Amino acid sequence: MKPEWRAWPAAELEKGPAAHGWTEDQRWTLARVATVIARRFHVRFSSAQTWRILHQMGFSVQAPVRRAAERDEKAVATWIKEMWLQVERR
């Protein structure tokens, strides 16, 4: 993607996925970003190329801040202490 074209995707990403028809989940994925780019520029990029473009634009991987309401911190700590060591040894 040409550098002068990169301002448009940044502005579109700021609008959020709902502005582009994804209302069920408000997270951007590489596939969704590639679809938005393809709709505008009529060019298909692979997930790897889409990631490179986003990285060059200054975007990074983001993880949700919230945890599941059902999350049991004690059970997670126990799993890490007991099970992870067994999995990691393999």
N, C-alpha and C positions, 0 to 999 in steps of 0.2 A: 504494500500500500504506500502510495506516495506521501511524503511528509506533509504536503499541503492539504491532504485529505483527512488528516488525523484530528482536526478540530471538530469535524462533524460527529464522528463516533463518540468522542468524549462528551459532547453535549447531549447526545442521545442516551448514553449510559447514565448520565445525571438524571434524566427523566424517570428512569426506573423501568423494570420489566413490564409493569402494568400498562405503560404507555404504548407498548408494542404487542399487547395481546396476551401476556402471561400473567393472569390474575391469581392463579392458584398458589403460586410460590413467588415470593418477592426477592429472589436471588438471581444474580446473573451467573450463567454458566458459559463455558467456552462455546458450546453449541449454539446457545442463544445469541451470543455476541456475533458469531460467524453468520447466523441467519440475518441479523439486522444489517450487517455489512453487505451481505449478498443481495438483500432487498434494495439497498440504496445504490450500490456500485455494480451490481450484476457480475460479481466476482466471488467465487467460492474459495475459502481458505480452509485448510485442515485445522484441527484443534491445536497442533503444535505451532503452526504459523500464526493463528489467532493469538495464542499466548505470547509469542514473540512481539507481535504488534502491540498488545496491551502492555507488555513489560517495557517496551521502548517509549510508550506514552506515559510511563510512570505509575501504572497500576500494579498492584500486588495481590497475592492470594489473601483473602480475608476469611476468617472463621467466625461463626456466629458467637456473640457475646453471651447470649442466654444459654442456659443448660435446661435439659428436659425437667419438667416438674416432678417426674417420677424418679429422677436420679437419686440413688442411694449412695452417698459419699462413703459411708462405712464399707459397703459392699465393694465399691470401686477400689478403695485402699487395700482391702483384703485380697482382691483379685490380683492387684499389682504385686503385692508382697509374695503371694503363694503361687499363682498360676503363671504370671509373666516369666518368672525365673525358669519354670519348666519349658515354656514355649521358646524362650530365648536360647536355651541350651541346645535345642535341636538345630 
